[in-house]
């Protein structure tokens, strides 16, 4: 949780460690997840703070585009933030993302 005073527990930070045998291997990715008041009925917004090139991520903003990331597009209230992070890590291993050139680390 980002803010201990946030009684609605809306703003969260997530971390994904890049999966092995991909261009993401060994990289640590930080993400912000924001749960609106309608969560868990509607998905949180998800944004990479660490720069990353993935087919479902807006390159300018780092936002995970719901229309390009099926878990958000087909959200079910049973899904958790951990499920989102796990699915994003799997997406990093997909054929279209596993070898995609990445921005330099620390930029």
PyMOL commands that set and color helices and strands:
alter all, ss='L'
color gray80, all
select helices_A, chain A and resi 66-68+70-73+81-92
alter helices_A, ss='H'
color red, helices_A
select strands_A, chain A and resi 11-17+28-34+45-48
alter strands_A, ss='S'
color yellow, strands_A
deselect
rebuild
show_as cartoon
